[in-house]
């Protein structure tokens, strides 16, 4: 039988199965509670049980002292309900509430998604998790002191591994390293989460997602997060590339649209090759949005890709009535952001 948990002071409620950690259930219900390790070791998810009973689980003494236990404190990453609960805990509702951390990580898997796009799966130490908002990015801290920024393609709830997509840039030292020298089990250092690009969950407006090339990476995280927490706002995904090979997540995008009636998928090629046998939309991807929408005043737009695409989209979309504050962009460049 599930138990009901009430968050204070917000008054938000959600249900938790008896064998489920309170933190996991809260995240699944769309409520961002703070956490660090998800292993009872760091204390980041600490809060107070105001009423009801919990099993404290595997909370370690260093993170939850005997005095704190006696005072009704718990680590919600490992505490499980034994009754309906009222708990006092800080909810995260903005980027400023999530600490930026520097962490080691291991290259868990390398997978070519296209001839020039590599997916890298990163694993943090066993007692660490990186809390982030869907759409944010991390930076690799390189040995020469330089940094390289990449958006997270994985959603926040799937935080066992962090997924990024790297496009090989001619003459790019780091991207050449990824494609020619990086190996599984290599150790890297990262800093994150960074950036103000994330899904505004408190809005009811329909959403346009505009992705160019590897700009689909953070869009993937946004969509998977929205599906996970049950957002049903209409979503239109416009995914642009030069040719058919550039739409390296086309199959996944088609799956989203086929499985979820509130998601519409519009792929657009700017220069389809003759052997692409392309019968879909052509031209610039942001112009496909303009062709479909005479009035954008009721929409939110999330754009990810090259600076020229994002800048053109912002100017043309606001001219069609999009409120400037409803345009969110993750601009990709070859230098640290």
Residue pairs with C-beta under 8 A, 6 or more apart in sequence:
1 18
2 15
2 16
2 17
2 18
3 15
3 16
3 17
3 18
3 52
3 81
3 82
3 83
3 84
3 85
4 13
4 14
4 15
4 16
4 84
4 85
5 13
5 14
5 15
5 16
5 22
5 25
5 26
5 81
5 84
5 85
5 86
5 87
6 12
6 13
6 84
6 85
6 86
6 87
7 13
7 14
7 26
7 31
7 87
7 89
7 91
8 50
8 86
8 87
8 88
8 89
9 88
10 91
12 31
12 91
14 25
14 26
14 28
14 29
14 31
15 25
15 29
16 22
16 25
16 80
16 81
16 85
17 25
18 80
18 81
18 82
19 80
20 80
21 57
21 76
21 77
21 78
21 79
21 80
22 54
22 74
22 76
22 79
22 80
22 81
22 85
22 87
23 33
23 35
23 38
23 45
23 76
23 77
24 77
26 32
26 33
26 76
27 33
27 156
27 157
28 157
28 228
28 229
29 229
30 201
30 229
30 230
31 91
32 91
32 92
32 93
32 97
32 133
32 156
33 45
33 47
33 76
33 89
33 90
33 91
33 92
34 44
34 45
34 89
34 90
34 92
34 97
34 98
34 131
35 44
35 45
35 76
35 77
35 129
35 131
36 42
36 43
36 44
36 45
36 128
36 129
36 131
37 44
37 77
37 127
37 128
37 129
38 45
38 77
38 129
38 159
39 58
39 77
39 78
39 126
39 127
39 129
40 57
40 58
40 59
40 60
40 63
40 64
40 75
40 77
40 78
41 60
41 62
41 63
41 127
42 63
42 127
43 63
43 64
43 75
45 75
45 76
45 77
45 89
46 63
46 64
46 68
46 73
46 74
46 75
46 76
47 73
47 74
47 76
47 87
47 88
47 89
47 90
48 71
48 72
48 73
48 74
48 87
48 88
48 89
49 72
49 73
49 74
49 79
49 85
49 86
49 87
50 72
50 85
50 86
50 87
50 88
51 85
51 86
52 81
52 82
52 83
52 84
52 85
52 86
53 81
53 82
53 83
53 85
54 74
54 79
54 80
54 81
54 82
54 85
55 79
55 80
55 81
55 82
56 64
56 69
56 74
56 75
56 78
56 79
57 75
57 78
57 79
57 80
58 78
59 69
59 74
59 75
59 78
59 79
63 75
64 73
64 74
64 75
74 87
76 87
76 89
90 97
92 98
92 131
93 202
95 133
95 136
95 193
95 195
95 196
95 198
98 131
98 132
98 133
98 193
100 191
100 192
100 193
100 194
101 130
101 191
101 192
102 141
102 189
102 190
102 191
103 124
103 125
103 128
103 130
103 189
103 190
103 191
104 124
104 125
104 187
104 188
104 189
104 190
105 122
105 123
105 124
105 125
105 162
105 187
105 188
105 189
105 190
106 122
106 123
106 185
106 186
106 187
106 188
107 120
107 121
107 122
107 182
107 183
107 184
107 185
107 186
107 187
107 188
108 121
108 122
108 123
108 161
108 184
109 119
109 120
109 121
109 161
109 184
110 118
110 119
110 120
110 121
110 178
110 182
110 183
110 184
111 118
111 119
111 121
112 118
112 119
113 119
113 165
113 248
113 249
114 245
114 246
114 248
115 245
116 167
116 168
117 165
117 166
117 167
117 168
117 214
117 248
118 165
118 166
118 168
118 178
118 179
119 153
119 163
119 164
119 165
119 166
120 163
120 164
120 165
120 166
120 178
120 182
121 161
121 162
121 163
122 161
122 162
122 163
122 164
122 188
122 190
123 160
123 161
123 162
124 130
124 162
129 159
130 138
130 159
130 162
130 192
130 193
131 156
131 159
131 193
132 152
132 156
132 159
132 192
132 193
133 156
133 193
133 198
133 199
134 152
134 155
134 156
134 198
134 199
134 218
134 221
134 222
134 224
134 225
134 226
135 151
135 152
135 195
135 197
135 198
135 199
135 218
135 219
135 221
135 222
135 302
135 330
136 151
136 152
136 192
136 193
136 194
136 195
136 197
136 198
136 218
137 149
137 150
137 151
137 152
137 192
137 193
137 194
137 195
137 197
137 218
137 330
137 337
138 149
138 150
138 152
138 162
138 164
138 190
138 191
138 192
138 193
138 194
139 147
139 148
139 149
139 150
139 190
139 191
139 192
139 194
139 336
139 337
140 147
140 148
140 149
140 150
140 174
140 188
140 189
140 190
141 147
141 188
141 189
141 190
141 191
142 148
142 174
146 174
146 336
147 191
147 336
148 174
148 336
149 194
149 336
149 337
150 164
150 165
150 166
150 217
151 164
151 165
151 195
151 197
151 217
151 218
151 221
151 304
151 330
151 332
152 162
152 163
152 164
152 192
152 193
152 217
152 218
152 221
153 163
153 164
153 165
153 217
153 218
153 220
153 221
154 161
154 162
154 163
154 221
154 224
155 221
155 222
155 224
155 225
155 228
156 221
156 225
157 225
157 228
158 224
162 190
163 217
164 217
165 214
165 216
165 217
166 175
166 178
166 214
167 175
167 213
167 214
168 175
168 176
168 178
168 179
169 175
169 334
172 334
194 337
195 330
195 337
196 328
197 218
197 302
197 304
197 328
197 329
197 330
198 222
198 328
199 222
199 225
199 226
199 231
199 302
200 300
200 328
201 229
201 231
203 233
203 300
204 233
205 233
205 298
205 299
205 300
205 326
206 233
206 234
206 235
206 236
206 298
206 299
206 300
207 233
207 234
207 235
207 236
207 299
207 300
207 301
207 302
208 236
208 238
208 289
208 293
208 296
208 299
208 300
208 301
208 302
209 219
209 222
209 223
209 235
209 236
209 237
209 238
209 301
209 302
210 238
210 240
210 285
210 286
210 289
210 301
210 302
210 303
210 304
210 305
210 309
210 313
211 219
211 237
211 238
211 239
211 240
211 285
211 303
211 304
211 305
212 240
212 241
212 285
212 304
212 305
212 306
212 309
213 240
213 241
213 246
213 305
213 306
213 332
214 332
215 303
215 304
215 305
215 306
215 309
215 330
215 332
216 239
216 248
216 249
216 253
216 304
217 304
218 304
218 330
219 237
219 239
219 302
219 304
220 249
220 252
222 302
223 235
223 237
223 256
223 263
226 233
226 235
227 256
227 260
232 262
233 262
234 262
234 264
235 262
235 263
235 264
236 263
236 264
236 266
236 292
237 253
237 256
237 257
237 263
237 264
237 265
237 266
238 266
238 268
238 285
238 286
238 288
238 289
239 247
239 249
239 250
239 253
239 265
239 266
239 267
239 268
239 285
240 267
240 268
240 269
240 270
240 284
240 285
240 286
240 288
240 305
240 309
241 247
241 267
241 268
241 269
241 270
242 269
242 270
242 271
243 269
243 271
243 272
243 273
243 276
244 250
244 269
244 272
244 273
244 276
244 278
246 269
247 253
247 267
247 269
250 267
253 265
253 267
254 265
256 263
256 265
257 263
257 264
257 265
266 281
266 288
266 292
267 280
267 281
268 280
268 281
268 282
268 283
268 284
268 285
268 288
269 276
269 278
269 280
269 281
269 282
270 282
270 283
270 284
270 285
272 278
272 282
281 288
284 309
284 312
285 305
285 309
286 303
286 309
286 312
286 313
286 316
286 317
287 316
289 296
289 313
289 317
290 316
290 317
290 320
293 299
293 320
294 320
295 320
295 321
296 317
296 320
296 321
296 322
297 320
297 321
297 322
297 323
299 322
299 326
300 326
300 328
301 313
301 317
301 322
301 326
301 327
301 328
302 328
302 329
302 330
303 309
303 310
303 313
303 314
303 327
303 328
303 329
303 330
304 310
304 329
304 330
304 332
305 331
305 332
306 331
306 332
306 333
307 331
307 332
307 333
310 329
310 330
310 331
313 327
313 329
314 324
314 327
314 329
317 327
318 324
318 327
331 337
